[in-house]
Amino acid sequence: MSDKPLRLLVVGGGITGLTAAHRLQKRLQEMSRKFEIVLVESSNRLGGLIHTVRQDGYMLEEGPDCFLKDKPRGLAFCQEIGLEPELIETQLEARHAGVWRHNRLIPIPKGFQLIAPTDLSAMLMSSALSLSGKWQMLRDFWCPASTQLDETVGAFVRRRFGTEVLERFAQPLVAGIYGADPDQLSLKSAFPKLAEKDRKGSFFKQGNDKTQVEQTAATRTARTSLFASFKEGMATLVHQLGGQMTHVGARLNTSVRTLTGSENGWNVFFSNGEEMEVDGVCLAVSAPTLATIVMDMDPELYKLLMKITYSDSVAVHFALNEKDIQAKLEGSGFVVPLVEKKALSACTFVHRKFAGRAPAGGALLRAFSAGRAALALKNLSDQEVEKRLWKELKTILKIKGEPLFADLKRYRQALPQYIPGHTDRMNAISDHLSALPGLAMAGNWNNGVGIPDCIEAGERAADRLISDLCTDF
């Protein structure tokens, strides 16, 4: 066993970087290895997109408000770091959502697995589809699996279920998850389980197969929540991780300009002119930022990273008195198909989704505009965006009066777009990294945009550095 202390740098203080630093500390302590871990973050706080704020008794999530329970690493990680007592589920009355259709809110039929229907009777009963749309949907029973190497989500849904299912359900759901156009999103990269099911035949037949072991949204009972959050908001996860990283030195307002290989590891050059020599580096930042850092060191890797595109979106919290909402609120919110020609893509009824998000008698709505719908707002001022989204919400939910306050957040280059060819690009990036021991990369641009995905990505990156640098164990 070497007595030389390992010096490691983690770049990026979002959930991926925090998880990587936490994992490095844990594993090196288990090995009784001497080490120094430095985590740098370009902004003035840790957490990345995860940020919980409070105003006038309301709890506002400026980033994700929950995570999927179906991806097991999220829950397991929370349990490992002692957060199980803080976990909460979606409230019982909010475990479904609606879609805006024909100037009214219609429940999304039960049985949707991500973006694909699996319950035929529920779809046939839905008033969101025309008779023609329901007839087209039946093609699923005889539709062959795709022969394309990398089919888009739009092509998959259109081929198997028809245009109306795509326009009325899949498109707004894809916009909510990825902020993407389904005709520009790779099915096997964004929804690999659906690509696998496509090879097995009819989704409706598979959905009705009671012998299936996998529990999905189609087989859940009304009392089972698909999502989890924390009593005091998502920032609980960031605070818990920060408190446990007792041997990690965090530096805010610090960014990396570039890095080069050295005889003993890596030379890191910071934007403020400082330099640091380390044994290993974990770069847990966005693909464009990564590309800039490695541009001089590996031009081919730079080109691969620059091919990963991102979308913009905007969200506005509106606080109001619940009595001012004349429409009957059901579920956790609703999505708005692009064919409705609105700037609004979706709305969450925050005060209904999770407990403790609004004071007694208060309501909290979170309006989103993402994907192509958000393009219409790109050049508007914040005040103009708020006014536009409020006007649409006011009409849909029959709201009287004005909000108590509004809080707007723009997300620029926040959601990576898994366009066709994404898997090949990831494999090519992995090949480049295999020739660069002591360097790991991770982020939501790789294998998933959700919090459990980012946790797994951070842990994989940490394990790579341990494997590269601790060969004497």
Backbone hydrogen bonds, N-H to C=O, Kabsch-Sander energy under -0.5 kcal/mol:
donor,donor_aa,acceptor,acceptor_aa,energy
6,L,34,K,-2.4
8,L,6,L,-0.6
8,L,36,E,-3.1
9,L,280,G,-2.2
10,V,38,V,-3.0
11,V,9,L,-0.5
11,V,282,C,-3.1
12,G,10,V,-0.6
12,G,40,V,-3.1
18,L,14,G,-2.7
19,T,15,I,-2.1
20,A,16,T,-2.2
21,A,17,G,-2.6
22,H,18,L,-2.4
23,R,19,T,-2.6
24,L,20,A,-2.5
25,Q,21,A,-2.4
26,K,22,H,-2.3
27,R,23,R,-2.7
28,L,24,L,-2.4
29,Q,25,Q,-2.2
30,E,26,K,-2.1
31,M,27,R,-1.5
32,S,29,Q,-1.2
33,R,28,L,-2.7
36,E,6,L,-2.8
37,I,247,H,-0.8
38,V,8,L,-2.5
39,L,249,G,-2.9
40,V,10,V,-2.6
41,E,251,R,-2.5
47,G,13,G,-3.4
50,I,47,G,-2.1
51,H,49,L,-0.6
53,V,60,L,-2.9
55,Q,58,Y,-2.3
58,Y,55,Q,-2.3
59,M,357,R,-2.1
60,L,53,V,-3.3
60,L,58,Y,-0.6
62,E,51,H,-3.1
62,E,60,L,-0.7
67,F,228,A,-2.1
69,K,226,L,-2.6
70,D,226,L,-0.6
74,G,71,K,-1.6
75,L,71,K,-0.6
76,A,72,P,-2.4
77,F,73,R,-2.2
78,C,74,G,-1.9
79,Q,75,L,-2.2
80,E,76,A,-2.3
81,I,77,F,-1.9
82,G,79,Q,-1.3
83,L,78,C,-3.2
86,E,83,L,-1.5
87,L,83,L,-0.7
87,L,84,E,-1.3
88,I,229,S,-2.2
90,T,227,F,-1.0
91,Q,353,K,-2.5
94,A,91,Q,-2.4
95,R,92,L,-1.1
98,G,333,G,-2.2
99,V,106,I,-2.8
100,W,335,V,-2.2
101,R,99,V,-0.5
101,R,104,R,-3.1
104,R,101,R,-0.9
106,I,99,V,-2.7
108,I,97,A,-2.9
112,F,109,P,-0.6
113,Q,116,A,-3.4
114,L,112,F,-0.9
115,I,113,Q,-1.4
116,A,113,Q,-2.0
118,T,111,G,-0.7
120,L,118,T,-0.7
123,M,119,D,-1.7
124,L,120,L,-2.6
125,M,121,S,-1.5
126,S,122,A,-0.7
126,S,123,M,-0.7
129,L,126,S,-0.7
134,K,130,S,-2.2
135,W,131,L,-2.1
136,Q,132,S,-2.4
137,M,133,G,-1.6
138,L,134,K,-0.8
138,L,135,W,-0.9
139,R,136,Q,-1.7
140,D,137,M,-1.6
141,F,138,L,-1.8
142,W,139,R,-1.1
143,C,139,R,-1.1
153,V,182,P,-0.6
153,V,185,L,-2.6
154,G,182,P,-2.8
156,F,152,T,-2.2
157,V,153,V,-2.6
158,R,154,G,-2.5
159,R,155,A,-2.3
160,R,156,F,-2.3
161,F,157,V,-3.0
162,G,157,V,-1.1
162,G,158,R,-0.7
166,L,162,G,-1.4
167,E,163,T,-2.9
168,R,164,E,-3.2
169,F,165,V,-1.7
170,A,165,V,-2.3
171,Q,166,L,-3.2
173,L,169,F,-2.0
174,V,170,A,-2.9
175,A,171,Q,-2.4
176,G,172,P,-1.7
177,I,173,L,-1.7
178,Y,174,V,-3.0
179,G,174,V,-0.8
179,G,175,A,-0.9
180,A,174,V,-0.8
184,Q,181,D,-2.7
185,L,182,P,-0.9
186,S,418,Y,-3.9
187,L,151,E,-2.7
190,A,186,S,-2.4
191,F,187,L,-2.8
194,L,191,F,-0.8
195,A,191,F,-1.7
196,E,192,P,-1.9
197,K,193,K,-2.2
198,D,194,L,-2.2
199,R,195,A,-1.0
200,K,197,K,-1.3
201,G,198,D,-1.0
206,Q,202,S,-1.9
207,G,203,F,-2.9
208,N,204,F,-1.3
209,D,206,Q,-1.1
210,K,208,N,-0.9
212,Q,209,D,-1.5
216,T,214,E,-0.6
219,T,216,T,-1.2
220,R,216,T,-0.8
224,T,221,T,-1.7
225,S,223,R,-0.5
228,A,67,F,-2.1
229,S,88,I,-2.5
231,K,86,E,-2.3
233,G,230,F,-2.0
236,T,233,G,-1.8
237,L,234,M,-1.6
238,V,234,M,-0.7
239,H,235,A,-2.6
240,Q,236,T,-2.3
241,L,237,L,-2.1
242,G,238,V,-2.6
243,G,239,H,-2.2
244,Q,240,Q,-1.3
245,M,241,L,-1.1
246,T,244,Q,-1.9
248,V,245,M,-1.2
249,G,37,I,-2.9
250,A,248,V,-0.7
251,R,39,L,-2.9
253,N,43,S,-3.1
254,T,41,E,-2.5
257,R,269,F,-2.8
258,T,269,F,-1.7
259,L,293,I,-1.0
260,T,267,N,-2.4
262,S,265,G,-2.5
265,G,262,S,-0.6
266,W,278,V,-3.0
267,N,260,T,-3.3
268,V,266,W,-0.6
268,V,276,M,-3.5
269,F,258,T,-2.8
270,F,268,V,-0.5
270,F,274,E,-3.0
271,S,255,S,-2.4
273,G,270,F,-1.8
276,M,268,V,-2.1
278,V,266,W,-2.7
278,V,276,M,-0.5
279,D,7,R,-2.8
280,G,7,R,-1.3
281,V,438,G,-2.8
282,C,9,L,-2.8
283,L,281,V,-0.5
283,L,440,A,-3.1
284,A,11,V,-2.8
284,A,282,C,-0.9
285,V,283,L,-0.5
290,L,286,S,-2.6
291,A,287,A,-2.8
292,T,288,P,-1.9
293,I,289,T,-1.9
294,V,290,L,-2.1
295,M,291,A,-0.8
298,D,294,V,-3.1
302,Y,298,D,-2.2
303,K,299,P,-1.9
304,L,300,E,-1.9
305,L,301,L,-2.3
306,M,302,Y,-2.1
307,K,303,K,-0.7
307,K,304,L,-0.8
308,I,305,L,-1.5
309,T,307,K,-0.8
309,T,417,Q,-0.5
311,S,415,L,-2.1
313,S,411,Y,-2.0
314,V,369,S,-2.1
315,A,409,K,-2.5
316,V,367,A,-2.5
317,H,407,D,-2.9
318,F,365,L,-3.2
319,A,405,F,-2.4
320,L,363,A,-2.4
322,E,361,G,-2.4
324,D,321,N,-2.0
325,I,322,E,-1.7
326,Q,324,D,-0.8
326,Q,397,L,-0.5
326,Q,398,K,-2.1
327,A,397,L,-2.2
329,L,327,A,-0.7
331,G,93,E,-1.0
332,S,96,H,-2.7
333,G,330,E,-0.5
334,F,347,C,-2.2
335,V,98,G,-2.1
336,V,345,S,-3.2
340,E,337,P,-1.7
341,K,338,L,-2.2
345,S,368,F,-3.4
346,A,368,F,-1.3
347,C,334,F,-2.6
348,T,366,R,-2.3
349,F,332,S,-3.1
350,V,348,T,-1.5
350,V,364,L,-1.3
351,H,364,L,-1.0
352,R,349,F,-1.6
353,K,349,F,-2.0
354,F,350,V,-1.6
357,R,354,F,-0.7
362,G,359,P,-2.4
363,A,320,L,-3.1
365,L,318,F,-2.6
366,R,348,T,-2.2
367,A,316,V,-2.9
367,A,365,L,-0.5
368,F,346,A,-2.9
369,S,314,V,-2.2
371,G,312,D,-0.7
373,A,370,A,-1.1
374,A,371,G,-0.6
375,L,371,G,-0.6
375,L,372,R,-0.9
376,A,372,R,-0.5
376,A,373,A,-0.9
377,L,374,A,-1.5
378,K,374,A,-0.6
378,K,375,L,-0.8
380,L,377,L,-1.7
385,V,381,S,-2.3
386,E,382,D,-2.6
387,K,383,Q,-2.2
388,R,384,E,-2.3
389,L,385,V,-2.6
390,W,386,E,-2.6
391,K,387,K,-2.0
392,E,388,R,-1.6
393,L,389,L,-2.5
394,K,390,W,-2.9
395,T,391,K,-1.5
396,I,392,E,-2.4
397,L,393,L,-2.9
399,I,394,K,-1.8
400,K,324,D,-2.4
404,L,319,A,-3.2
405,F,319,A,-0.9
407,D,317,H,-2.1
409,K,315,A,-2.8
411,Y,313,S,-3.2
412,R,410,R,-0.7
413,Q,411,Y,-0.5
414,A,311,S,-1.1
415,L,311,S,-1.2
417,Q,309,T,-3.2
418,Y,416,P,-0.7
419,I,417,Q,-2.0
422,H,419,I,-1.5
425,R,421,G,-2.0
426,M,422,H,-2.5
427,N,423,T,-2.2
428,A,424,D,-2.2
429,I,425,R,-2.5
430,S,426,M,-2.3
431,D,427,N,-2.1
432,H,428,A,-1.9
433,L,429,I,-2.2
434,S,430,S,-1.8
435,A,431,D,-0.6
435,A,432,H,-1.1
436,L,433,L,-2.3
439,L,436,L,-1.4
440,A,281,V,-2.6
442,A,283,L,-2.2
446,N,443,G,-1.3
447,N,443,G,-0.5
454,C,450,G,-2.2
455,I,451,I,-2.4
456,E,452,P,-2.2
457,A,453,D,-2.4
458,G,454,C,-2.4
459,E,455,I,-2.2
460,R,456,E,-2.5
461,A,457,A,-2.1
462,A,458,G,-2.1
463,D,459,E,-2.5
464,R,460,R,-2.0
465,L,461,A,-1.8
466,I,462,A,-2.3
467,S,463,D,-2.5
468,D,464,R,-2.4
469,L,465,L,-2.6
470,C,466,I,-2.4
473,F,470,C,-1.4
